[in-house]
Amino acid sequence: MSEFWNIFKKTAYFRASWHIQDVLIDSYNKVRYDIEKAEQMRSMRENRKEINTALNDNAFARKRKKS
Amino acid sequence: METVAEFNDNHGFNVRLTNEKIFIDAAGSSETIALRGLNGVGLYDNIEKYNKELVQYKTDGKGAEVFKWIFLVLAGIILIIGFPNSVIPAIIVAGIAIGIPKLLMNKNKEPILDSYFRLMLSGGDRKFKFNKSDETSVKIADFINKVEDTLTAYK
């Protein structure tokens, strides 16, 4: 019977450690993703003039707006 | 069939609109799309990629500028310390200061915004990449306008 509880304990430790690792890896990935997104938004705000020019200041946009 | 609109990207890709069909010819492929199977057209600009390239371009530009000023200051110091014998070495260093960043920036081309127009068809869609600042973009705009004219609410 004690062998059963030994296996039970080991499996419980394994599952708990697996779960904790998952939580840590997930939070790291989430933080990294959030930082990348924030950095992207910041650089987009910084480059908004160039982006607007590339989007709207061209013959294509003028021709489309006329229609 | 009379051609209503047409554009060519000058690299072998040709799209032609007639009253009933769209003919797409590219190197190694040819497609014909019936206008009755066309549900709509869409435009998409890959701003994220453009912004990423723009950031990289600006970073490279700043690096080249810093390099230039460091070497120009160095040339100035060489000139002052060893004048009049150091004129030629100072000119060489100044030449490096101006030449190398210019060379690097010539290789580093300004980013181009990738745009796509999409033909939404029954059972899928077809995406075409184009450059809005290109000279052929006017014809593409005209083509899209004409395709839009063929879209109706009811058949």
Backbone of each chain as ProteinMPNN parsed JSONL, in Angstrom:
{"seq_chain_A": "MSEFWNIFKKTAYFRASWHIQDVLIDSYNKVRYDIEKAEQMRSMRENRKEINTALNDNAFARKRKKS", "coords_chain_A": {"N_chain_A": [[0.833, -1.208, 0.0], [1.986, 1.158, 0.764], [3.682, 1.587, -1.351], [1.919, 2.328, -3.345], [1.143, 4.914, -2.449], [3.555, 6.164, -2.598], [4.002, 6.268, -5.383], [1.774, 7.783, -6.034], [2.41, 10.178, -4.755], [4.74, 10.942, -6.144], [3.688, 11.256, -8.732], [1.91, 13.305, -8.257], [3.67, 15.372, -7.509], [5.025, 15.578, -9.93], [2.981, 16.425, -11.67], [2.243, 18.857, -10.488], [4.649, 20.296, -10.663], [4.905, 20.415, -13.404], [2.662, 21.934, -14.073], [3.324, 24.352, -12.801], [5.612, 25.048, -14.242], [4.421, 25.422, -16.743], [2.813, 27.653, -16.198], [4.778, 29.56, -15.637], [6.219, 29.665, -18.079], [4.173, 30.444, -19.816], [3.515, 32.966, -18.735], [5.902, 34.315, -19.191], [5.994, 34.291, -22.023], [3.694, 35.765, -22.542], [4.268, 38.252, -21.424], [6.455, 38.948, -23.023], [5.199, 39.1, -25.531], [3.386, 41.183, -25.038], [5.177, 43.28, -24.573], [6.44, 43.442, -27.074], [4.233, 44.171, -28.65], [3.569, 46.63, -27.492], [5.869, 48.052, -28.054], [5.732, 48.02, -30.809], [3.416, 49.554, -31.224], [4.296, 51.966, -30.184], [6.408, 52.62, -31.937], [4.936, 52.809, -34.252], [3.343, 55.005, -33.728], [5.315, 56.888, -33.62], [6.231, 56.797, -36.246], [4.062, 57.68, -37.664], [3.658, 59.718, -39.505], [5.201, 59.068, -41.798], [3.982, 56.632, -42.386], [1.362, 57.42, -42.944], [1.881, 58.983, -45.191], [2.874, 57.041, -46.969], [0.572, 55.565, -47.227], [-1.448, 57.296, -48.169], [-0.475, 59.434, -49.754], [-0.143, 59.12, -52.695], [-0.4, 58.201, -56.191], [-2.193, 56.141, -56.534], [-3.99, 56.223, -54.311], [-5.142, 58.721, -54.743], [-6.453, 58.348, -57.178], [-8.287, 56.394, -56.42], [-9.864, 57.757, -54.585], [-11.217, 59.545, -56.127], [-13.257, 58.173, -57.294]], "CA_chain_A": [[0.0, 0.0, 0.0], [2.847, 2.346, 0.824], [4.204, 1.763, -2.72], [0.884, 3.088, -4.059], [1.198, 6.321, -2.035], [4.814, 6.718, -3.138], [3.754, 6.602, -6.803], [0.804, 8.876, -6.009], [3.113, 11.404, -4.369], [5.632, 11.312, -7.252], [2.861, 11.755, -9.842], [1.376, 14.612, -7.838], [4.791, 16.322, -7.641], [5.286, 15.77, -11.359], [1.894, 17.243, -12.246], [2.32, 20.209, -9.918], [5.805, 21.005, -11.228], [4.569, 20.645, -14.821], [1.722, 23.056, -14.099], [4.049, 25.581, -12.435], [6.452, 25.385, -15.404], [3.523, 25.962, -17.771], [2.409, 29.007, -15.783], [5.944, 30.447, -15.784], [6.519, 29.847, -19.51], [3.072, 31.231, -20.387], [3.612, 34.373, -18.337], [7.049, 34.901, -19.899], [5.592, 34.534, -23.412], [2.678, 36.824, -22.58], [4.96, 39.522, -21.175], [7.249, 39.25, -24.221], [4.252, 39.494, -26.574], [2.866, 42.514, -24.681], [6.264, 44.257, -24.786], [6.595, 43.603, -28.533], [3.068, 44.925, -29.142], [3.697, 48.014, -27.012], [6.969, 48.65, -28.825], [5.212, 48.225, -32.162], [2.492, 50.686, -31.185], [5.09, 53.17, -29.951], [7.125, 52.969, -33.168], [3.928, 53.217, -35.247], [2.976, 56.395, -33.4], [6.481, 57.7, -33.991], [6.356, 56.807, -37.711], [2.729, 57.846, -38.259], [3.722, 60.628, -40.652], [5.69, 58.288, -42.936], [2.98, 55.614, -42.72], [0.262, 58.129, -43.612], [2.342, 59.372, -46.531], [2.928, 55.835, -47.804], [-0.788, 55.078, -47.467], [-2.37, 58.216, -48.857], [0.121, 60.395, -50.678], [0.316, 58.44, -53.908], [-1.344, 58.286, -57.305], [-3.211, 55.108, -56.34], [-5.008, 56.714, -53.374], [-5.857, 59.833, -55.378], [-7.34, 57.779, -58.207], [-9.357, 55.672, -55.738], [-10.749, 58.719, -53.906], [-12.025, 60.26, -57.123], [-14.408, 57.381, -57.728]], "C_chain_A": [[0.869, 1.259, 0.0], [3.466, 2.645, -0.55], [3.227, 2.605, -3.549], [0.995, 4.58, -3.733], [2.497, 6.983, -2.498], [4.629, 7.162, -4.591], [2.807, 7.791, -6.896], [1.509, 10.216, -5.741], [3.996, 11.907, -5.523], [4.831, 11.908, -8.407], [2.311, 13.138, -9.512], [2.458, 15.682, -7.953], [5.036, 16.668, -9.108], [4.246, 16.701, -11.981], [1.982, 18.692, -11.76], [3.48, 20.975, -10.549], [5.562, 21.33, -12.701], [3.677, 21.881, -14.947], [2.446, 24.375, -13.806], [4.943, 26.025, -13.604], [5.618, 26.019, -16.516], [3.153, 27.402, -17.463], [3.568, 29.974, -16.011], [6.234, 30.731, -17.259], [5.45, 30.708, -20.165], [3.193, 32.702, -20.014], [4.786, 35.046, -19.039], [6.658, 35.25, -21.335], [4.598, 35.681, -23.52], [3.344, 38.195, -22.393], [5.757, 39.932, -22.412], [6.358, 39.76, -25.35], [3.734, 40.912, -26.31], [3.919, 43.596, -24.93], [6.445, 44.531, -26.277], [5.466, 44.45, -29.108], [3.182, 46.401, -28.749], [4.774, 48.746, -27.799], [6.523, 48.951, -30.259], [4.281, 49.439, -32.214], [3.259, 52.003, -31.033], [5.79, 53.604, -31.245], [6.15, 53.398, -34.265], [3.488, 54.656, -35.009], [4.09, 57.339, -33.848], [6.58, 57.859, -35.516], [5.044, 57.136, -38.413], [2.744, 58.746, -39.491], [4.137, 59.856, -41.917], [4.65, 57.258, -43.378], [1.807, 56.253, -43.458], [0.64, 58.527, -45.029], [2.333, 58.166, -47.457], [1.525, 55.346, -48.154], [-1.584, 55.988, -48.396], [-1.748, 59.152, -49.882], [0.714, 59.666, -51.884], [-0.794, 58.473, -54.955], [-2.488, 57.287, -57.136], [-4.346, 55.64, -55.474], [-5.811, 57.843, -54.008], [-6.872, 59.317, -56.393], [-8.525, 57.06, -57.554], [-10.354, 56.647, -55.124], [-11.679, 59.43, -54.884], [-13.323, 59.527, -57.434], [-15.576, 57.532, -56.754]], "O_chain_A": [[0.56, 2.262, -0.644], [3.74, 3.8, -0.876], [3.628, 3.464, -4.335], [0.948, 5.417, -4.635], [2.542, 8.186, -2.755], [5.032, 8.257, -4.983], [2.996, 8.689, -7.716], [1.247, 11.226, -6.395], [4.015, 13.095, -5.845], [5.22, 12.92, -8.991], [2.252, 14.022, -10.367], [2.193, 16.78, -8.441], [5.223, 17.824, -9.488], [4.579, 17.633, -12.713], [1.813, 19.629, -12.539], [3.338, 22.139, -10.925], [5.962, 22.388, -13.185], [3.896, 22.747, -15.794], [2.214, 25.383, -14.473], [5.025, 27.212, -13.919], [6.024, 26.997, -17.144], [3.173, 28.264, -18.341], [3.368, 31.078, -16.518], [6.465, 31.876, -17.647], [5.757, 31.59, -20.967], [3.003, 33.582, -20.854], [4.691, 36.206, -19.438], [6.942, 36.347, -21.816], [4.646, 36.471, -24.463], [3.035, 39.157, -23.097], [5.748, 41.097, -22.81], [6.702, 40.72, -26.04], [3.652, 41.735, -27.222], [3.61, 44.679, -25.426], [6.584, 45.679, -26.699], [5.695, 45.329, -29.939], [2.93, 47.296, -29.555], [4.611, 49.911, -28.164], [6.876, 49.977, -30.84], [4.354, 50.249, -33.139], [2.927, 53.011, -31.656], [5.775, 54.779, -31.61], [6.479, 54.237, -35.103], [3.286, 55.424, -35.95], [3.844, 58.424, -34.376], [6.964, 58.918, -36.013], [4.911, 56.906, -39.615], [1.946, 58.565, -40.41], [3.504, 59.978, -42.966], [4.451, 57.031, -44.572], [1.316, 55.721, -44.453], [-0.167, 58.424, -45.953], [1.849, 58.243, -48.587], [1.302, 54.788, -49.229], [-2.296, 55.523, -49.286], [-2.438, 59.615, -50.791], [1.932, 59.614, -52.055], [-1.957, 58.734, -54.65], [-3.618, 57.554, -57.546], [-5.517, 55.531, -55.837], [-7.028, 57.914, -53.832], [-8.005, 59.794, -56.454], [-9.64, 57.108, -58.072], [-11.558, 56.392, -55.139], [-12.775, 59.859, -54.524], [-14.337, 60.131, -57.783], [-16.633, 56.934, -56.959]]}, "seq_chain_B": "METVAEFNDNHGFNVRLTNEKIFIDAAGSSETIALRGLNGVGLYDNIEKYNKELVQYKTDGKGAEVFKWIFLVLAGIILIIGFPNSVIPAIIVAGIAIGIPKLLMNKNKEPILDSYFRLMLSGGDRKFKFNKSDETSVKIADFINKVEDTLTAYK", "coords_chain_B": {"N_chain_B": [[-14.235, 40.188, -76.864], [-14.675, 43.296, -75.294], [-12.083, 45.243, -73.81], [-12.257, 46.542, -70.602], [-10.732, 47.494, -68.472], [-7.225, 47.416, -67.673], [-4.127, 46.234, -66.407], [-0.551, 46.107, -66.02], [2.311, 44.791, -64.549], [4.818, 45.164, -65.507], [6.542, 43.051, -65.221], [5.793, 40.776, -66.408], [3.301, 40.165, -65.43], [-0.072, 40.319, -65.932], [-3.284, 41.764, -65.851], [-6.574, 41.701, -66.944], [-9.686, 43.217, -67.524], [-12.864, 42.454, -68.692], [-16.227, 42.805, -70.006], [-17.406, 40.576, -68.947], [-15.55, 38.867, -67.787], [-12.47, 38.286, -65.884], [-9.156, 38.292, -66.802], [-6.21, 36.766, -65.933], [-2.839, 36.824, -66.316], [0.252, 35.379, -65.762], [3.788, 34.664, -65.37], [4.059, 31.431, -66.241], [1.503, 30.783, -65.378], [-2.036, 31.006, -65.875], [-5.16, 32.509, -65.539], [-8.722, 32.591, -65.578], [-11.438, 34.444, -64.574], [-14.847, 34.414, -63.901], [-17.056, 37.142, -63.853], [-19.482, 36.853, -62.604], [-18.962, 35.191, -60.526], [-17.676, 36.706, -58.733], [-17.533, 38.233, -55.633], [-16.68, 40.465, -54.274], [-14.229, 43.148, -53.777], [-11.091, 43.753, -52.195], [-8.815, 45.732, -50.217], [-5.593, 45.747, -48.859], [-3.092, 46.856, -46.676], [0.177, 46.213, -45.719], [1.006, 47.32, -42.99], [2.341, 46.756, -40.625], [4.679, 45.335, -41.338], [5.894, 47.261, -42.914], [6.317, 49.276, -41.03], [8.153, 47.988, -39.336], [10.338, 47.672, -41.049], [10.864, 50.323, -41.526], [11.659, 51.249, -39.009], [14.042, 49.788, -38.754], [15.453, 50.872, -40.886], [15.698, 53.534, -40.099], [17.219, 53.202, -37.779], [19.606, 52.167, -38.829], [20.335, 54.385, -40.31], [20.812, 56.265, -38.306], [23.02, 55.102, -37.06], [24.921, 55.271, -39.101], [25.149, 58.015, -39.241], [26.221, 58.676, -36.737], [28.69, 57.346, -36.95], [29.806, 58.844, -39.027], [30.136, 61.416, -37.828], [31.885, 60.855, -35.723], [34.224, 60.139, -37.09], [34.663, 62.488, -38.504], [35.22, 64.314, -36.475], [37.507, 63.098, -35.522], [39.154, 63.472, -37.759], [39.368, 66.231, -37.665], [40.749, 66.553, -35.232], [43.172, 65.262, -35.852], [44.064, 66.982, -37.847], [44.41, 69.401, -36.434], [46.312, 68.701, -34.454], [48.638, 67.849, -35.892], [49.217, 69.882, -37.742], [51.164, 71.615, -40.21], [51.561, 69.208, -41.458], [49.683, 67.204, -41.303], [47.587, 67.387, -43.055], [46.93, 65.799, -45.314], [46.497, 63.106, -44.173], [44.293, 63.837, -42.572], [42.418, 64.579, -44.48], [42.038, 62.1, -45.7], [40.88, 60.612, -43.604], [38.56, 62.132, -43.254], [37.393, 61.657, -45.7], [36.835, 58.933, -45.433], [34.967, 59.163, -43.405], [32.841, 60.388, -44.704], [32.437, 58.846, -46.984], [32.061, 56.022, -46.332], [29.595, 55.821, -44.705], [27.827, 56.768, -46.667], [28.046, 54.834, -48.626], [27.07, 52.629, -47.225], [24.444, 53.466, -46.722], [23.468, 53.63, -49.273], [23.22, 50.995, -49.962], [21.288, 50.284, -48.195], [18.141, 50.376, -48.782], [15.281, 52.562, -48.916], [12.311, 51.606, -47.184], [9.499, 49.899, -48.701], [6.002, 50.133, -48.911], [4.058, 47.305, -48.773], [1.282, 46.473, -50.612], [-1.893, 44.921, -51.063], [-4.35, 43.722, -53.296], [-7.499, 42.21, -53.236], [-9.416, 39.741, -54.727], [-12.523, 38.723, -54.054], [-13.906, 35.685, -54.243], [-16.516, 33.286, -55.041], [-16.114, 30.722, -52.935], [-13.463, 31.126, -52.135], [-10.48, 33.245, -52.269], [-8.415, 35.621, -54.069], [-5.249, 36.958, -53.981], [-3.352, 39.86, -54.747], [-0.197, 41.259, -54.939], [0.984, 44.598, -54.776], [2.615, 47.766, -55.44], [1.948, 50.821, -54.08], [3.196, 53.216, -54.653], [4.244, 52.86, -57.086], [4.474, 53.377, -60.663], [2.552, 51.982, -62.059], [0.419, 51.839, -60.402], [-1.748, 53.556, -60.702], [-3.171, 52.52, -62.786], [-3.927, 50.158, -61.622], [-5.61, 51.099, -59.606], [-7.614, 52.177, -61.18], [-8.479, 49.851, -62.37], [-9.514, 48.477, -60.136], [-11.575, 50.222, -59.437], [-13.196, 49.907, -61.673], [-13.83, 47.205, -61.498], [-15.278, 47.278, -59.14], [-17.505, 48.63, -60.044], [-18.824, 46.623, -61.329], [-19.964, 45.155, -59.365], [-22.932, 44.169, -57.825], [-25.973, 44.495, -55.879], [-28.068, 42.794, -56.269], [-28.859, 40.046, -58.445]], "CA_chain_B": [[-14.752, 40.939, -75.714], [-14.024, 44.6, -75.163], [-11.342, 45.419, -72.555], [-12.741, 47.68, -69.819], [-9.553, 47.997, -67.747], [-6.108, 46.485, -67.763], [-2.847, 46.705, -65.885], [0.601, 45.247, -66.207], [3.344, 45.241, -63.59], [6.082, 45.214, -66.271], [7.352, 41.855, -64.937], [5.099, 39.629, -66.99], [2.007, 39.932, -64.791], [-1.064, 41.138, -66.621], [-4.673, 41.516, -65.465], [-7.449, 42.394, -67.888], [-11.108, 43.116, -67.188], [-13.814, 42.682, -69.782], [-17.6, 42.929, -69.483], [-17.878, 39.34, -68.306], [-14.502, 38.073, -67.142], [-11.161, 38.851, -65.551], [-8.094, 37.416, -67.292], [-4.955, 36.993, -65.197], [-1.715, 36.115, -66.945], [1.547, 35.554, -65.102], [4.761, 33.714, -65.897], [3.789, 30.049, -65.829], [0.106, 30.503, -65.018], [-3.055, 31.826, -66.522], [-6.464, 32.256, -64.905], [-9.86, 33.381, -66.052], [-12.457, 34.471, -63.515], [-16.129, 34.965, -64.372], [-17.486, 38.215, -62.938], [-20.657, 36.413, -61.818], [-18.454, 34.496, -59.335], [-16.942, 37.68, -57.925], [-18.409, 38.797, -54.594], [-16.193, 41.757, -53.803], [-12.79, 43.411, -53.875], [-10.563, 44.269, -50.935], [-7.461, 46.296, -50.238], [-4.909, 45.512, -47.58], [-1.725, 47.39, -46.622], [0.936, 45.549, -44.65], [1.607, 48.424, -42.234], [3.256, 46.225, -39.595], [5.967, 45.026, -41.98], [6.458, 48.546, -43.339], [6.799, 49.958, -39.824], [9.341, 47.259, -38.875], [11.437, 48.014, -41.97], [11.136, 51.746, -41.335], [12.428, 51.343, -37.763], [15.381, 49.274, -39.065], [16.066, 51.842, -41.792], [16.065, 54.715, -39.305], [18.302, 52.792, -36.873], [20.823, 52.102, -39.658], [20.658, 55.767, -40.674], [21.386, 56.919, -37.123], [24.35, 54.499, -36.885], [25.801, 55.847, -40.126], [25.353, 59.423, -38.881], [27.166, 58.678, -35.597], [29.982, 56.952, -37.534], [30.298, 59.992, -39.809], [30.575, 62.507, -36.95], [33.069, 60.404, -34.974], [35.391, 60.226, -37.981], [34.909, 63.903, -38.845], [35.888, 64.893, -35.297], [38.846, 62.507, -35.546], [39.886, 64.165, -38.827], [39.644, 67.566, -37.129], [41.81, 66.424, -34.215], [44.421, 64.951, -36.582], [44.454, 68.208, -38.553], [44.886, 70.403, -35.471], [47.523, 68.225, -33.757], [49.857, 67.741, -36.719], [49.222, 70.883, -38.821], [50.513, 71.454, -41.522], [51.889, 67.913, -42.07], [48.603, 66.209, -41.182], [46.444, 67.743, -43.911], [46.533, 64.652, -46.161], [45.799, 62.091, -43.358], [42.979, 64.352, -42.138], [41.496, 64.488, -45.637], [41.71, 60.675, -45.891], [39.915, 60.228, -42.548], [37.285, 62.806, -43.569], [36.84, 60.906, -46.843], [36.235, 57.702, -44.875], [33.791, 59.587, -42.632], [31.712, 60.711, -45.585], [32.241, 57.789, -47.985], [31.526, 54.731, -45.853], [28.149, 55.89, -44.427], [27.081, 56.935, -47.917], [28.047, 53.509, -49.252], [26.162, 51.764, -46.451], [23.063, 53.924, -46.883], [23.035, 53.306, -50.636], [22.796, 49.586, -49.942], [20.105, 50.207, -47.353], [17.085, 51.082, -49.518], [14.11, 52.991, -48.141], [11.299, 50.54, -47.278], [8.324, 50.098, -49.558], [4.778, 49.571, -48.322], [3.444, 46.242, -49.581], [-0.179, 46.525, -50.616], [-2.506, 43.784, -51.749], [-5.783, 43.81, -53.557], [-8.051, 40.872, -53.132], [-10.665, 39.458, -55.421], [-13.238, 37.729, -53.245], [-14.661, 34.837, -55.162], [-17.298, 32.238, -54.376], [-15.257, 29.573, -52.636], [-12.045, 31.473, -51.924], [-10.106, 34.584, -52.726], [-7.164, 35.699, -54.822], [-4.578, 38.158, -53.49], [-2.303, 40.352, -55.63], [0.659, 42.242, -54.276], [1.409, 45.709, -55.626], [3.251, 48.875, -54.754], [1.12, 52.007, -54.317], [3.968, 54.343, -55.17], [4.72, 52.497, -58.409], [3.755, 54.095, -61.727], [1.414, 51.184, -62.548], [-0.647, 51.801, -59.395], [-2.926, 54.299, -61.191], [-3.952, 51.565, -63.594], [-4.519, 49.187, -60.684], [-6.741, 51.806, -58.977], [-8.662, 52.257, -62.194], [-8.983, 48.48, -62.51], [-10.359, 48.171, -58.965], [-12.801, 51.036, -59.578], [-14.057, 49.298, -62.715], [-14.349, 45.935, -60.959], [-16.315, 47.665, -58.17], [-18.716, 48.99, -60.796], [-19.544, 45.417, -61.772], [-20.587, 44.511, -58.205], [-24.314, 44.624, -57.626], [-26.614, 43.895, -54.706], [-28.948, 41.71, -56.723], [-28.553, 39.561, -59.803]], "C_chain_B": [[-13.949, 42.23, -75.507], [-13.328, 44.732, -73.799], [-11.815, 46.687, -71.843], [-11.589, 48.328, -69.054], [-8.46, 46.938, -67.789], [-4.902, 47.068, -67.038], [-1.786, 45.623, -65.994], [1.685, 45.712, -65.254], [4.739, 45.316, -64.225], [7.029, 44.06, -65.933], [6.615, 40.61, -65.402], [3.748, 39.328, -66.378], [0.984, 40.889, -65.388], [-2.474, 40.754, -66.169], [-5.577, 42.352, -66.366], [-8.913, 42.146, -67.507], [-11.941, 43.359, -68.436], [-15.214, 42.746, -69.172], [-18.05, 41.71, -68.695], [-16.832, 38.632, -67.462], [-13.286, 38.897, -66.734], [-10.108, 37.839, -66.013], [-6.803, 37.768, -66.554], [-3.867, 36.151, -65.842], [-0.441, 36.421, -66.184], [2.503, 34.53, -65.697], [4.423, 32.325, -65.359], [2.37, 29.77, -65.39], [-0.838, 31.47, -65.698], [-4.407, 31.482, -65.904], [-7.534, 33.116, -65.549], [-10.953, 33.287, -64.99], [-13.727, 35.099, -64.084], [-16.6, 36.015, -63.372], [-18.696, 37.814, -62.104], [-20.221, 35.689, -60.54], [-17.713, 35.42, -58.383], [-17.883, 38.346, -56.913], [-17.952, 40.168, -54.106], [-14.712, 41.941, -54.053], [-12.33, 43.995, -52.539], [-9.175, 44.83, -51.114], [-6.835, 46.093, -48.872], [-3.492, 46.066, -47.665], [-0.995, 46.749, -45.455], [1.731, 46.606, -43.861], [2.63, 47.907, -41.229], [4.643, 45.956, -40.175], [6.676, 46.331, -42.379], [7.063, 49.284, -42.145], [8.088, 49.318, -39.311], [10.552, 47.646, -39.737], [11.862, 49.476, -41.801], [11.992, 51.972, -40.091], [13.876, 50.918, -38.028], [16.15, 50.286, -39.923], [16.556, 53.069, -41.023], [17.233, 54.401, -38.373], [19.622, 52.757, -37.634], [21.304, 53.507, -40.012], [21.331, 56.499, -39.521], [22.806, 56.417, -36.884], [25.349, 55.106, -37.852], [26.141, 57.302, -39.788], [26.374, 59.544, -37.733], [28.574, 58.363, -36.096], [30.615, 58.153, -38.243], [30.874, 61.068, -38.884], [31.809, 62.129, -36.135], [34.316, 60.572, -35.851], [35.694, 61.662, -38.395], [35.634, 64.605, -37.699], [37.332, 64.408, -35.245], [39.725, 63.216, -36.587], [40.285, 65.566, -38.364], [40.793, 67.536, -36.13], [43.155, 66.173, -34.889], [44.957, 66.216, -37.252], [45.081, 69.225, -37.589], [46.218, 69.979, -34.855], [48.764, 68.304, -34.649], [49.973, 68.773, -37.829], [50.624, 71.461, -39.037], [50.763, 70.081, -42.149], [50.709, 66.929, -42.109], [47.403, 66.494, -42.09], [45.955, 66.526, -44.699], [45.878, 63.536, -45.319], [44.414, 62.544, -42.906], [41.961, 64.26, -43.267], [41.071, 63.032, -45.86], [40.656, 60.232, -44.865], [38.553, 60.876, -42.811], [36.587, 62.102, -44.73], [36.165, 59.629, -46.388], [34.924, 58.056, -44.157], [32.588, 59.843, -43.531], [31.377, 59.532, -46.508], [31.564, 56.542, -47.464], [30.039, 54.807, -45.483], [27.306, 56.011, -45.694], [26.929, 55.581, -48.619], [27.049, 52.581, -48.562], [24.701, 52.152, -46.677], [22.54, 53.677, -48.297], [22.538, 51.87, -50.72], [21.482, 49.432, -49.193], [18.973, 51.03, -47.992], [15.918, 51.444, -48.593], [12.993, 51.946, -48.277], [10.115, 50.912, -48.156], [7.127, 49.427, -48.9], [4.193, 48.521, -49.27], [1.928, 46.351, -49.473], [-0.708, 45.332, -51.406], [-3.93, 44.147, -52.126], [-6.304, 42.391, -53.744], [-9.33, 40.781, -53.94], [-11.363, 38.378, -54.611], [-14.189, 36.951, -54.143], [-15.506, 33.84, -54.382], [-16.352, 31.055, -54.177], [-13.788, 29.922, -52.527], [-11.734, 32.891, -52.319], [-8.739, 34.536, -53.405], [-6.515, 37.02, -54.457], [-3.471, 38.568, -54.458], [-1.506, 41.441, -54.92], [0.984, 43.37, -55.258], [1.993, 46.82, -54.769], [2.495, 50.152, -55.099], [1.894, 53.159, -54.938], [4.523, 54.052, -56.573], [3.891, 53.201, -59.487], [2.53, 53.314, -62.242], [0.214, 51.232, -61.594], [-1.908, 52.55, -59.84], [-3.821, 53.349, -61.985], [-4.626, 50.528, -62.69], [-5.744, 49.808, -60.004], [-7.92, 51.873, -59.938], [-9.32, 50.886, -62.372], [-9.936, 48.145, -61.358], [-11.676, 48.945, -59.04], [-13.776, 50.389, -60.567], [-14.639, 47.974, -62.219], [-15.466, 46.233, -59.961], [-17.626, 48.002, -58.875], [-19.51, 47.765, -61.218], [-20.273, 44.737, -60.613], [-21.989, 45.063, -57.992], [-24.9, 43.931, -56.401], [-27.458, 42.688, -55.109], [-28.547, 41.293, -58.119], [-29.833, 39.408, -60.589]], "O_chain_B": [[-12.719, 42.236, -75.544], [-13.9, 44.382, -72.766], [-11.778, 47.776, -72.415], [-11.481, 49.553, -68.994], [-8.724, 45.743, -67.921], [-4.691, 48.28, -67.064], [-2.068, 44.426, -66.05], [1.951, 46.91, -65.16], [5.728, 45.515, -63.52], [8.198, 44.09, -66.32], [6.795, 39.525, -64.85], [3.104, 38.348, -66.753], [1.154, 42.107, -65.352], [-2.817, 39.574, -66.11], [-5.371, 43.555, -66.53], [-9.314, 41.02, -67.211], [-11.746, 44.346, -69.146], [-15.359, 42.742, -67.95], [-18.963, 41.795, -67.874], [-17.167, 37.89, -66.539], [-13.099, 40.033, -67.17], [-10.172, 36.664, -65.651], [-6.365, 38.918, -66.554], [-3.962, 34.926, -65.904], [-0.093, 37.585, -65.984], [2.087, 33.638, -66.437], [4.497, 32.084, -64.154], [2.048, 28.63, -65.056], [-0.477, 32.595, -66.044], [-4.755, 30.309, -65.764], [-7.271, 34.229, -66.004], [-11.339, 32.198, -64.566], [-13.687, 36.18, -64.673], [-16.543, 35.787, -62.163], [-18.919, 38.364, -61.025], [-20.994, 35.579, -59.589], [-17.188, 34.985, -57.359], [-18.894, 38.941, -57.286], [-18.753, 40.943, -53.583], [-14.021, 41.017, -54.484], [-13.103, 44.653, -51.842], [-8.449, 44.459, -52.037], [-7.496, 46.257, -47.847], [-2.769, 45.779, -48.619], [-1.496, 46.743, -44.331], [2.94, 46.764, -44.035], [3.661, 48.539, -41.004], [5.656, 46.309, -39.571], [7.886, 46.479, -42.204], [8.159, 49.839, -42.227], [9.01, 50.022, -38.898], [11.639, 47.911, -39.222], [13.038, 49.82, -41.915], [12.925, 52.775, -40.104], [14.816, 51.582, -37.593], [17.34, 50.522, -39.711], [17.656, 53.574, -41.251], [18.13, 55.225, -38.194], [20.638, 53.256, -37.148], [22.502, 53.79, -40.016], [22.286, 57.251, -39.716], [23.696, 57.198, -36.546], [26.48, 55.418, -37.48], [27.261, 57.762, -40.014], [27.262, 60.396, -37.759], [29.537, 59.029, -35.715], [31.802, 58.435, -38.078], [31.971, 61.573, -39.125], [32.675, 62.967, -35.883], [35.337, 61.087, -35.396], [36.854, 62.014, -38.613], [36.551, 65.395, -37.926], [38.255, 65.174, -34.967], [40.889, 63.519, -36.326], [41.394, 66.029, -38.634], [41.692, 68.376, -36.17], [44.157, 66.797, -34.541], [46.159, 66.482, -37.223], [46.119, 69.823, -37.872], [47.142, 70.785, -34.744], [49.816, 68.771, -34.214], [50.743, 68.576, -38.769], [51.253, 71.79, -38.031], [50.255, 69.795, -43.233], [50.735, 65.947, -42.852], [46.333, 65.911, -41.913], [44.758, 66.244, -44.758], [44.809, 63.052, -45.694], [43.477, 61.748, -42.858], [40.801, 63.911, -43.05], [39.912, 62.754, -46.166], [39.676, 59.57, -45.208], [37.515, 60.244, -42.615], [35.364, 61.966, -44.748], [35.088, 59.269, -46.864], [33.92, 57.355, -44.281], [31.452, 59.549, -43.159], [30.21, 59.25, -46.78], [30.609, 56.049, -48.064], [29.275, 53.938, -45.904], [26.22, 55.439, -45.791], [25.863, 55.23, -49.126], [26.295, 51.854, -49.208], [23.831, 51.291, -46.808], [21.336, 53.531, -48.507], [21.584, 51.56, -51.433], [20.667, 48.566, -49.512], [18.869, 52.235, -47.762], [15.615, 50.737, -47.631], [12.754, 51.449, -49.377], [9.783, 52.085, -48.324], [7.221, 48.307, -48.399], [3.876, 48.817, -50.422], [1.367, 46.323, -48.377], [-0.04, 44.812, -52.3], [-4.634, 44.805, -51.36], [-5.65, 41.52, -54.317], [-10.209, 41.637, -53.845], [-10.866, 37.258, -54.492], [-15.134, 37.494, -54.714], [-15.247, 33.58, -53.207], [-15.859, 30.469, -55.14], [-12.939, 29.075, -52.806], [-12.633, 33.656, -52.668], [-8.015, 33.544, -53.321], [-7.128, 38.079, -54.596], [-2.729, 37.713, -54.941], [-2.059, 42.399, -54.381], [1.23, 43.117, -56.438], [1.881, 46.814, -53.544], [2.406, 50.529, -56.268], [1.328, 53.98, -55.66], [5.188, 54.898, -57.17], [2.743, 53.576, -59.249], [1.595, 53.9, -62.787], [-0.866, 50.739, -61.919], [-3.011, 52.217, -59.407], [-5.046, 53.373, -61.872], [-5.742, 50.083, -62.956], [-6.774, 49.155, -59.84], [-9.069, 51.653, -59.555], [-10.538, 50.773, -62.506], [-11.02, 47.602, -61.573], [-12.745, 48.409, -58.75], [-14.985, 50.33, -60.341], [-15.799, 47.659, -62.487], [-16.479, 45.534, -59.931], [-18.711, 47.704, -58.376], [-20.719, 47.845, -61.438], [-21.1, 43.852, -60.833], [-22.199, 46.277, -57.982], [-24.386, 42.909, -55.946], [-27.545, 41.699, -54.382], [-27.973, 42.073, -58.879], [-29.798, 39.013, -61.754]]}, "name": "protein", "num_of_chains": 2, "seq": "MSEFWNIFKKTAYFRASWHIQDVLIDSYNKVRYDIEKAEQMRSMRENRKEINTALNDNAFARKRKKSMETVAEFNDNHGFNVRLTNEKIFIDAAGSSETIALRGLNGVGLYDNIEKYNKELVQYKTDGKGAEVFKWIFLVLAGIILIIGFPNSVIPAIIVAGIAIGIPKLLMNKNKEPILDSYFRLMLSGGDRKFKFNKSDETSVKIADFINKVEDTLTAYK"}
